[in-house]
Amino acid sequence: MILETVAAGAVAILSPYLAEAGKGFAKKAGESLAEKATSLYDTIKAKFKGDPDAEQALSLVEAKPESKGRQMALEELLVERMDGDADFAKTVGELVEEAKKADARNVIVFGNRNIAARDVKDSTFITGDQNIVDRS
C-alpha cells in the first residue's frame, strides 16, 4: 500500500464531504458514499484526538475544504500518522477503497498523470509531457 496514494484518496473523499457539511453531501453523492465518508472522517478524527498539530490540520480543512494548501497539509499529516501505525493505515486504506466503490456517480482519480473514463470506444489516450501527435 502506498501511503501517499491512500492519503490523497482520503482527502479527495473528505473534501467534498466537508464542503457539503455531511447531510447535503448525502443528497448529492448518495447514502452509501456518505456513510463511507462519515466513517473515514470519524476514523481520522479519532486518531488525531489529543494531537494538537493533527487536530489543527483537520479543523483547517473543515473550515475551508476547497483549499488545496490545507488539503496537502492534511495529506502529509495522514501519511506521517499512517506510517507510524499500520492498523490505522490499513483501516484508512480499506475505507478509501469502500468509498470509491460506493461512488456510483464518479470515478475518483488521484495522483499525477492519471486519467479516468467511462464508456469510451475507439479512442486514443496520450499521456506524458511535450507530446506531439500527428494524425496526417
C-alpha positions as CSV (number, residue, x, y, z in Angstrom):
1,M,0.0,0.0,0.0
2,I,1.4,3.4,-1.0
3,L,0.6,5.7,1.9
4,E,0.7,8.9,-0.2
5,T,-1.9,7.5,-2.5
6,V,-4.2,6.4,0.3
7,A,-3.8,9.9,2.0
8,A,-4.6,11.6,-1.3
9,G,-7.7,9.4,-1.7
10,A,-8.9,10.1,1.8
11,V,-8.6,13.8,1.3
12,A,-10.3,13.6,-2.1
13,I,-13.2,11.9,-0.4
14,L,-13.3,14.1,2.6
15,S,-13.1,17.5,0.9
16,P,-16.5,17.4,-0.8
17,Y,-18.0,15.7,2.2
18,L,-16.8,18.5,4.5
19,A,-17.8,21.2,2.0
20,E,-21.4,19.9,1.9
21,A,-21.5,19.5,5.7
22,G,-22.2,15.8,5.6
23,K,-26.0,16.0,5.1
24,G,-26.0,17.8,1.8
25,F,-23.3,15.5,0.6
26,A,-25.6,12.5,1.2
27,K,-28.2,14.0,-1.1
28,K,-25.7,14.7,-3.9
29,A,-23.5,11.6,-3.5
30,G,-25.8,9.0,-2.2
31,E,-26.3,7.4,1.2
32,S,-23.7,4.7,0.7
33,L,-20.9,7.0,-0.1
34,A,-21.9,9.4,2.6
35,E,-21.8,6.6,5.2
36,K,-18.3,5.6,4.0
37,A,-17.1,9.3,4.1
38,T,-18.5,9.6,7.6
39,S,-16.7,6.5,8.7
40,L,-13.5,7.8,7.2
41,Y,-13.9,11.2,8.8
42,D,-14.7,9.7,12.2
43,T,-11.7,7.3,12.0
44,I,-9.3,10.1,11.2
45,K,-10.8,12.5,13.8
46,A,-10.5,9.8,16.5
47,K,-6.8,9.1,15.5
48,F,-6.0,12.8,15.6
49,K,-7.7,13.4,19.0
50,G,-5.2,14.7,21.6
51,D,-2.6,15.6,18.9
52,P,-2.8,19.4,18.6
53,D,-1.0,19.6,15.2
54,A,-3.2,16.9,13.7
55,E,-6.4,18.4,15.2
56,Q,-5.5,21.8,13.8
57,A,-4.8,20.4,10.3
58,L,-8.1,18.7,10.3
59,S,-10.0,21.7,11.6
60,L,-8.4,23.9,8.9
61,V,-9.7,21.6,6.2
62,E,-13.1,21.5,7.9
63,A,-13.2,25.3,7.8
64,K,-12.1,25.6,4.2
65,P,-12.3,22.2,2.5
66,E,-11.6,23.6,-1.0
67,S,-8.2,24.9,0.0
68,K,-5.5,22.9,-1.9
69,G,-2.9,24.0,0.6
70,R,-4.9,22.8,3.6
71,Q,-5.7,19.6,1.8
72,M,-2.0,19.0,1.1
73,A,-1.1,19.6,4.8
74,L,-3.7,17.1,5.8
75,E,-2.4,14.6,3.3
76,E,1.1,15.0,4.6
77,L,0.0,14.5,8.2
78,L,-2.1,11.5,7.3
79,V,1.0,9.9,5.7
80,E,3.0,10.5,8.8
81,R,0.4,9.0,11.1
82,M,-0.3,6.0,8.8
83,D,3.5,5.4,8.6
84,G,3.6,5.1,12.4
85,D,0.5,3.0,12.8
86,A,0.0,0.1,10.4
87,D,-3.5,-0.7,11.7
88,F,-4.6,2.9,11.1
89,A,-3.1,2.8,7.6
90,K,-5.0,-0.4,6.9
91,T,-8.3,1.0,8.2
92,V,-7.9,4.2,6.2
93,G,-7.0,2.3,3.1
94,E,-10.0,0.0,3.4
95,L,-12.3,2.9,3.9
96,V,-11.0,4.8,0.9
97,E,-11.5,1.7,-1.3
98,E,-15.0,1.2,0.1
99,A,-15.8,4.8,-0.6
100,K,-14.5,4.6,-4.1
101,K,-16.7,1.6,-4.8
102,A,-19.7,3.3,-3.2
103,D,-19.5,6.3,-5.5
104,A,-21.6,5.3,-8.5
105,R,-21.6,8.8,-10.0
106,N,-17.9,9.4,-10.3
107,V,-14.5,7.7,-10.7
108,I,-12.2,9.1,-8.1
109,V,-8.7,9.5,-9.6
110,F,-5.8,11.0,-7.7
111,G,-2.1,11.1,-8.3
112,N,0.0,12.5,-11.1
113,R,-0.7,11.7,-14.8
114,N,-3.8,9.6,-14.2
115,I,-6.9,9.6,-16.3
116,A,-10.4,8.1,-15.9
117,A,-13.0,7.5,-18.5
118,R,-16.3,5.7,-18.8
119,D,-17.9,4.2,-21.9
120,V,-15.1,5.2,-24.3
121,K,-14.9,3.5,-27.6
122,D,-12.4,3.9,-30.5
123,S,-10.3,6.5,-28.7
124,T,-6.7,7.1,-28.0
125,F,-5.4,8.4,-24.8
126,I,-1.9,10.0,-24.8
127,T,-0.2,11.0,-21.5
128,G,3.1,12.5,-20.7
129,D,5.0,15.7,-21.3
130,Q,5.6,17.6,-24.5
131,N,3.9,15.0,-26.7
132,I,3.3,15.8,-30.4
133,V,0.5,13.9,-32.1
134,D,0.4,13.9,-35.9
135,R,-2.7,12.5,-37.5
136,S,-1.7,13.0,-41.1
